[in-house]
Amino acid sequence: MEEKPRYLGLTELVEEISHQLAWAPLKPNYRSKEGLKGTIASVVKEFLETKLRPLDLRYEVWQRRVEEEGGIEPLYVFGADFAPDLVIDIEDEPTLAIVVTLVKKDLDLPVKLGCAIGQALLYCHQYPAIITLILHLGKDQEYKHWKDREIQQDLWSTHKIRLVFR
């Protein structure tokens, strides 16, 4: 007897995509954020194909801004326009935004991390959930993680923002 596919809720979708991104084989030396975005888009598309196709749900992964049909709708706020790096639409509804951040130098980490979280906070007004992926190619300083868990839990419970660090 063939097992029927089961419904996948938003929280489970975010958790499973975050897990895929946390364990996806990534290069140790991306030259640009665009190369990393392409890899992330491939991982997400492969996951969605296996999870949503059996449920007969339509989905689209957008990597470019809106032109005539389809794409990422920018958020206009504070005199500027912002757009996430990737957006997943399910059944023609924007469902999940993904912010991709590449950090090559340790000195850039605070600014780039702050920008990525700040962007995610803006996007939570336009998307039901956000995943922020930070790929840090520098050296981790293990003693600087005292409040990580508390902040990650607060971002998820208050704003539906999931942080994925690599």
MARGUFI-25363 format. One record per residue (C-alpha): x, y, z. Coordinates in steps of 0.05 Angstrom, whole numbers. Example, Ala and Ser with C-alpha at 12.3 -4.5 7.8 and 13.67 -1.06 7.14 Angstrom:
BEGIN
((246,-90,156))
((273,-21,143))
This chain:
BEGIN
((0,0,0))
((29,67,-21))
((34,119,35))
((-4,183,21))
((35,248,26))
((16,288,87))
((4,363,95))
((65,406,108))
((53,468,152))
((92,533,150))
((133,519,213))
((152,450,189))
((169,477,120))
((216,529,151))
((247,478,197))
((260,428,141))
((288,479,93))
((332,507,148))
((357,437,162))
((372,426,88))
((410,492,85))
((448,477,149))
((474,411,121))
((478,426,46))
((547,416,15))
((573,487,5))
((639,509,-25))
((692,534,24))
((707,594,-21))
((650,630,-57))
((675,689,-96))
((609,726,-93))
((541,725,-60))
((510,709,-128))
((546,642,-131))
((522,625,-61))
((451,646,-79))
((452,598,-138))
((473,540,-94))
((420,557,-42))
((366,562,-95))
((385,493,-121))
((380,463,-51))
((312,495,-39))
((284,474,-107))
((307,402,-97))
((274,400,-28))
((209,431,-53))
((206,382,-111))
((208,323,-63))
((161,352,-11))
((109,393,-49))
((104,357,-116))
((73,295,-84))
((21,340,-51))
((4,368,-119))
((20,439,-95))
((46,491,-144))
((108,528,-123))
((159,576,-151))
((227,598,-126))
((241,669,-147))
((311,698,-152))
((296,763,-188))
((252,823,-178))
((183,831,-208))
((183,849,-281))
((119,837,-319))
((99,769,-290))
((126,736,-228))
((187,752,-187))
((203,783,-120))
((159,841,-100))
((202,895,-67))
((184,925,0))
((183,1001,-3))
((199,1031,65))
((237,1091,94))
((249,1119,24))
((284,1056,-1))
((265,990,-33))
((286,923,-4))
((280,854,-35))
((300,787,-6))
((349,743,-44))
((300,687,-56))
((225,680,-47))
((183,617,-47))
((112,623,-71))
((65,565,-57))
((-1,564,-94))
((15,634,-120))
((22,663,-49))
((88,691,-23))
((104,642,32))
((177,646,51))
((233,697,40))
((306,677,44))
((362,726,59))
((431,702,39))
((493,733,70))
((565,717,53))
((618,739,103))
((690,731,79))
((727,772,132))
((719,767,207))
((717,843,213))
((655,845,167))
((615,797,211))
((581,847,258))
((559,894,202))
((536,840,154))
((501,800,209))
((465,863,233))
((443,880,162))
((418,810,149))
((376,809,213))
((351,880,199))
((329,861,129))
((293,800,156))
((256,844,207))
((232,887,149))
((210,827,108))
((168,798,164))
((117,852,147))
((110,823,77))
((123,748,84))
((95,697,134))
((166,671,150))
((238,687,134))
((302,645,134))
((367,684,141))
((428,643,120))
((496,670,141))
((557,635,111))
((617,658,151))
((682,638,117))
((725,667,173))
((747,637,239))
((693,626,291))
((706,654,361))
((671,603,404))
((668,646,466))
((624,698,431))
((559,658,431))
((529,673,499))
((462,701,476))
((455,665,409))
((401,616,429))
((359,669,466))
((361,716,406))
((346,660,356))
((286,638,397))
((260,709,403))
((267,722,329))
((228,659,313))
((173,666,365))
((162,740,354))
((176,750,280))
((180,680,247))
((253,691,228))
((298,630,228))
((373,641,229))
((419,590,197))
((493,597,210))
((546,561,171))
